[in-house]
């Protein structure tokens, strides 16, 4: 039994942003992160910026992951990041979804992952950066 215990790799708060009810991609990322030793707090879909920030204040994750499938909702990621900064949160942001690009992610101050495998790699780097307080990319 002891041999099956994985090291805690960090806490990731995950949500699909407000107005977006698509969560299959987010759910895959949640499973991948959990399978690689992350403690994942999954807030679900159609989650407001206020709810994400409140949960982050309570749980203090190293990483906040945001998902969006539609161009009309991906713009809400920027609002979440701004509200988190206003609240004094220091978590790193990881964004993804069908319409999200690395360029968009960079423009809002977030890291980007195109799929679950990349999300694990990027989340690992973000946690290491958060723990050492250094930039990632």
PEZINOR-V223180 format. One record per backbone hydrogen bond with DSSP energy under -1.0 kcal/mol. NH is the residue of the N-H (numbers start at 1). CO is the residue of the C=O. If there is no record, write none. Layout:
[[NH:CO] [NH:CO]]
This chain:
[[4:1] [5:2] [9:37] [12:39] [13:63] [14:41] [15:65] [16:44] [17:67] [18:47] [20:17] [27:23] [28:24] [29:25] [30:26] [31:27] [32:28] [33:29] [34:30] [35:31] [37:34] [38:33] [39:10] [41:12] [43:14] [46:20] [47:16] [52:48] [53:49] [54:50] [55:51] [56:52] [57:53] [58:54] [59:55] [60:56] [62:11] [63:11] [64:92] [65:13] [66:94] [67:15] [68:96] [74:70] [76:73] [77:74] [80:76] [81:77] [82:78] [83:79] [84:80] [85:81] [86:82] [87:83] [88:85] [89:84] [92:62] [94:64] [95:111] [96:66] [105:101] [106:102] [107:103] [108:104] [109:106] [110:105] [111:93] [113:95] [119:115] [120:116] [121:117] [122:118] [123:119] [124:120] [125:121] [126:122] [127:123] [128:124] [129:125] [130:126] [131:127] [132:128] [133:129] [134:129]]
